[in-house]
Amino acid sequence: MTPYTHGGDVLTARARFGGDVLDCSANLNPLGMPPAVQAAAAAAAADSARYPDPLCRALRAAIAAHDGVAPEQVLCGGGAAELIFRLAYALRPRRALVTAPAFSEYEEALTAAGCAVMRHPLRRENRFDVDGGLLDVIAPGVELVFLCTPNNPTGRLVDGALLRAAAEQCRAVGAVLAVDECFLPLSDGAGPGLAPCLAEHPNLLLLRAFTKSYAMAGLRLGYALSANGGLLERMAAAGPPWSVSTPAQAAGLAALEQCSDWPEKARALLASERPALSDGLCALGLEVVPGQANYLLFRAAGAADLKDRMLTRGVLIRSCANYHGLGNDWYRVCVGQAEQNRRLLAALKEVL
């Protein structure tokens, strides 16, 4: 079986450590899952003998109202990762463009769909920011472009004007632009994202998720937004039916109807905890990318085994060795609540 390379593999970490671990590898809302969302999912489990609504009607209506779009512009899926694969299989592009480093699932989905992948390298000396050089490589022959704001694993936001310019350039060459906004609600200056631009850019598709904003990783719930109804229909047909369970749909409804301020509450916490964690990492001699989201990317020069060493202290961090454009001494950690961050820094101090 292919080794699991993402964050959040707590079961493997527990088995290796021999006990419970502090998970700093999964970049979720530091407040955890809202109690009302937990209650809604638990109550819906009692009704799970029947098939879930395959069209997610109530949930799509709630998402549309929350995001300021029409219900027919919403497609729900079992997490954003599933929708990434659905998009790749629906379009079957011959050539696509991704940035490097970026979420590995983009390239994995494209490769699985038989697509040739071009990588646009982001420069370390530029804090791995996406800049205007991207527009030069969105050229004829490129059929799909993936961008992520804030980028994963750098935590850096992409300038809104540049994103709109990329959408225009993609339209000019006949490409679809997929923008992953899953971490946007937990980032500095969080706003509506590109949802207001959908009507003028039918080649634009947005990826969003409850997974991060509401700490619902185990329930698996994400959605895509696009004004291109034909594209959403092709994506819906590119995977199995009933991919969003009854508890997940109920949890999503509860999140929007009862806990819509949950990401905002998390941002208030992150505003103080992220700078404190960043300062603590820098004080240990680590090279920290100044992130704007709920996670931080750092380099421990020459320490390719830092994840293993941290696990001996019962702390799980994310190795970024599988990100193109980074080496095996780059790592990502989530920004947690104060006590979690204190434990993380204390363990790092012990092993470095």
C-alpha positions in Angstrom: 0.0 0.0 0.0 1.3 3.5 -0.9 2.5 5.3 2.3 0.2 8.0 3.6 2.0 11.4 3.1 -0.6 13.9 4.3 -1.1 15.3 7.8 -3.5 13.9 10.4 -2.5 10.2 10.3 -2.9 10.0 14.1 -3.4 6.2 14.2 0.0 5.4 12.6 1.6 8.0 14.9 0.0 6.5 18.0 1.2 3.0 17.0 4.7 4.2 16.5 4.8 6.3 19.7 3.0 3.8 21.8 0.4 6.2 23.2 -1.6 9.3 22.5 0.0 12.1 20.4 -0.5 15.8 20.0 -1.5 16.3 16.3 0.1 19.5 14.9 0.1 18.1 11.4 -3.5 18.7 10.4 -4.4 22.3 9.8 -7.9 22.5 11.1 -9.9 25.2 12.9 -8.1 25.5 16.3 -11.4 25.7 18.1 -12.3 22.2 17.0 -15.8 21.1 15.7 -18.7 23.3 17.0 -20.9 21.4 19.5 -24.0 22.1 17.4 -22.3 20.5 14.4 -21.4 17.4 16.4 -24.9 17.1 17.7 -26.4 17.5 14.2 -24.2 14.8 12.8 -24.9 12.4 15.7 -28.7 12.9 15.4 -28.5 12.4 11.6 -26.7 9.1 12.1 -30.0 7.6 13.4 -31.5 8.3 10.0 -28.6 6.7 8.1 -30.4 3.5 7.2 -31.7 5.3 4.1 -29.6 6.7 1.3 -28.6 10.3 1.7 -30.0 12.9 -0.6 -27.9 12.5 -3.8 -28.4 16.1 -4.8 -27.7 17.6 -1.3 -30.7 19.9 -1.9 -31.0 21.5 1.6 -27.3 21.8 2.0 -26.8 23.4 -1.5 -29.5 25.9 -0.8 -27.8 26.9 2.5 -24.4 27.1 0.9 -25.8 29.3 -1.9 -27.4 31.7 0.6 -24.2 31.8 2.6 -21.9 32.4 -0.3 -24.1 34.6 -2.4 -24.6 32.3 -5.4 -27.4 30.3 -6.9 -28.0 26.8 -5.7 -27.4 25.4 -9.2 -23.9 26.9 -9.0 -23.0 24.5 -6.1 -21.8 20.9 -6.2 -21.2 19.1 -3.0 -18.7 16.3 -2.5 -16.9 14.1 0.1 -14.3 16.7 0.8 -12.5 19.1 -1.5 -10.0 16.2 -2.4 -12.8 14.2 -4.0 -13.9 17.3 -6.1 -10.3 17.8 -7.3 -10.3 14.2 -8.7 -13.8 14.7 -10.1 -12.6 17.9 -11.9 -9.6 16.1 -13.4 -11.7 13.1 -14.6 -14.5 15.4 -15.9 -12.2 17.5 -18.0 -9.5 14.9 -18.9 -7.1 17.8 -19.8 -4.1 17.0 -21.9 -1.9 19.6 -20.2 -2.4 21.4 -16.9 -0.5 23.9 -14.8 0.2 23.8 -11.0 2.5 25.9 -8.8 5.3 24.3 -6.8 5.0 24.0 -3.9 1.3 23.4 -3.7 -1.2 20.8 -2.4 0.0 17.5 -3.9 -3.5 16.2 -4.7 -3.8 18.5 -7.7 -0.9 16.8 -9.5 -2.0 13.3 -8.3 -5.5 13.8 -9.7 -4.2 15.2 -13.0 -1.7 12.3 -13.4 -4.4 9.8 -12.6 -6.5 11.3 -15.4 -3.7 10.9 -17.8 -2.7 14.6 -17.9 0.8 16.1 -18.5 1.5 18.4 -15.6 3.6 21.6 -15.8 5.0 23.1 -12.6 5.5 26.8 -12.1 8.1 27.1 -9.4 7.6 29.6 -6.6 10.7 31.3 -5.3 11.9 30.9 -1.8 13.5 34.4 -1.8 10.0 35.7 -2.7 8.4 33.9 0.3 6.9 31.4 -2.2 4.4 34.0 -3.3 2.5 33.6 -6.6 3.4 36.6 -8.7 2.8 38.0 -12.2 5.2 35.5 -13.7 2.3 33.0 -13.5 0.5 34.8 -16.3 3.4 34.2 -18.7 3.1 30.4 -18.4 -0.7 30.3 -18.9 -0.3 29.8 -22.6 -2.2 28.1 -25.4 -2.3 24.4 -24.9 -2.9 24.7 -21.1 -6.4 23.4 -20.4 -6.6 23.5 -16.6 -4.8 25.7 -14.0 -4.8 25.0 -10.2 -4.2 27.8 -7.7 -4.6 27.8 -4.0 -5.2 30.9 -1.8 -3.8 30.9 0.8 -1.4 28.4 -0.6 -0.8 25.1 1.0 1.8 24.6 2.6 3.1 28.2 2.5 0.1 29.9 4.1 0.6 32.8 1.7 -2.5 34.6 0.1 -2.5 35.2 -3.6 -3.3 38.8 -4.6 -6.9 39.2 -5.6 -6.1 41.2 -8.7 -3.6 38.6 -9.8 -6.3 35.9 -9.4 -8.7 37.8 -11.6 -6.0 38.4 -14.2 -5.3 34.7 -14.2 -9.0 34.0 -14.8 -8.9 36.4 -17.7 -5.7 34.8 -19.1 -7.2 31.3 -18.7 -10.3 32.4 -20.6 -8.1 33.8 -23.4 -6.4 30.5 -23.9 -9.4 28.3 -23.3 -8.4 26.9 -19.9 -10.4 26.3 -16.7 -9.0 28.0 -13.6 -9.6 26.1 -10.4 -9.0 28.2 -7.2 -8.8 26.3 -3.9 -10.2 28.6 -1.2 -10.5 25.9 1.5 -8.3 27.8 4.0 -9.6 31.3 3.1 -12.1 31.6 6.0 -9.3 31.0 8.5 -6.9 33.6 6.9 -6.1 37.2 7.4 -8.5 39.5 5.5 -10.9 36.7 4.8 -13.7 38.0 2.5 -16.0 36.5 -0.1 -13.1 35.3 -2.2 -13.8 35.0 -5.9 -17.5 34.0 -5.6 -18.6 37.5 -6.8 -16.6 36.9 -10.0 -18.3 33.7 -11.0 -20.9 35.2 -13.3 -18.3 37.0 -15.4 -15.9 34.1 -15.5 -17.7 30.9 -16.6 -14.2 29.2 -16.8 -13.7 29.7 -13.1 -14.3 27.0 -10.5 -13.8 27.5 -6.7 -13.1 24.7 -4.2 -14.3 25.2 -0.6 -14.6 22.9 2.4 -16.2 22.6 5.8 -13.2 20.3 6.7 -10.9 23.1 7.7 -13.2 25.9 8.8 -15.3 23.7 11.1 -12.8 20.9 11.9 -14.9 18.3 10.2 -12.1 16.3 8.6 -13.6 12.9 9.6 -17.0 13.8 8.1 -15.6 14.7 4.7 -17.6 17.6 3.2 -16.5 20.1 0.5 -18.1 21.9 -2.4 -17.4 23.5 -5.7 -18.8 26.7 -7.0 -19.1 27.6 -10.7 -21.3 29.5 -13.1 -20.6 26.8 -15.6 -23.5 24.4 -15.0 -22.2 22.0 -17.7 -18.9 21.6 -15.9 -20.6 20.9 -12.6 -22.8 18.3 -14.3 -19.7 16.6 -15.8 -18.1 16.6 -12.4 -21.2 15.1 -10.8 -21.1 12.3 -13.4 -17.3 11.7 -12.9 -17.7 9.9 -9.6 -20.0 7.7 -7.6 -23.4 8.8 -6.3 -24.2 9.4 -2.6 -20.7 10.6 -1.9 -21.9 13.0 0.8 -23.4 11.1 3.8 -26.5 12.0 5.7 -24.5 13.0 8.8 -22.1 15.1 6.7 -25.1 16.9 5.1 -26.7 17.5 8.5 -23.4 18.8 9.9 -22.9 21.2 7.0 -26.4 22.6 7.5 -25.8 23.1 11.2 -22.5 24.8 10.6 -24.1 27.4 8.3 -27.4 27.9 10.1 -26.1 27.8 13.7 -22.4 28.4 13.7 -21.6 30.7 10.8 -19.4 32.8 13.0 -17.1 29.9 13.9 -14.3 30.7 11.4 -14.4 34.4 12.5 -13.9 33.3 16.1 -11.0 31.2 15.0 -9.4 34.1 13.2 -9.5 36.2 16.4 -7.6 33.4 18.1 -5.2 33.0 15.2 -4.4 36.7 15.2 -2.6 36.4 18.5 -1.4 32.8 18.4 0.1 32.7 14.9 2.6 35.5 15.6 3.5 34.0 19.0 4.1 30.6 17.4 6.1 32.1 14.5 8.3 34.0 17.0 8.8 30.9 19.0 9.9 28.9 15.9 12.3 31.7 14.9 13.8 31.8 18.3 14.7 28.2 17.8 16.7 29.1 14.8 14.2 27.9 12.2 13.5 29.6 8.9 9.8 30.5 9.0 7.7 31.6 6.1 5.4 34.4 7.4 2.0 32.7 6.8 -1.4 34.3 6.8 -3.5 31.3 7.6 -3.9 28.7 10.3 -0.6 26.9 9.7 3.1 27.8 9.3 5.8 26.4 7.0 9.4 26.3 8.3 12.8 24.9 7.5 15.0 23.1 10.0 18.2 23.2 8.0 19.6 19.7 7.5 17.1 18.0 9.9 15.5 15.5 7.5 14.4 13.3 10.5 12.7 16.0 12.5 9.2 14.4 12.2 10.5 11.2 13.6 12.4 12.9 16.4 9.3 14.9 17.3 7.2 11.7 17.4 9.5 10.4 20.2 8.1 13.3 22.2 4.5 12.5 21.3 4.1 15.3 18.8 3.1 14.8 15.2 4.2 17.4 12.6 3.8 17.4 8.8 6.8 16.6 6.7 6.8 18.6 3.5 9.4 16.4 1.7 6.7 15.3 -0.8 6.0 18.9 -1.9 7.8 19.8 -5.2 10.0 22.8 -4.6 10.8 22.0 -1.0 13.4 19.7 0.5 13.2 17.0 3.2 14.0 19.5 5.9 10.8 21.6 5.4 7.9 21.1 7.8 4.4 22.5 8.4 2.6 22.8 11.7 -0.9 24.0 12.5 -1.5 27.0 14.7 -3.4 25.7 17.7 -4.6 27.1 21.0 -2.0 28.5 23.4 -1.3 25.3 25.3 -0.9 23.2 22.2 1.5 25.7 20.7 3.5 25.7 24.0 3.8 21.9 23.9 4.9 22.0 20.3 7.6 24.6 20.9 8.8 22.8 24.1 9.2 19.5 22.2 11.0 21.2 19.3 13.4 22.8 21.8 14.2 19.4 23.2 14.9 17.6 19.9 16.7 20.4 18.1 
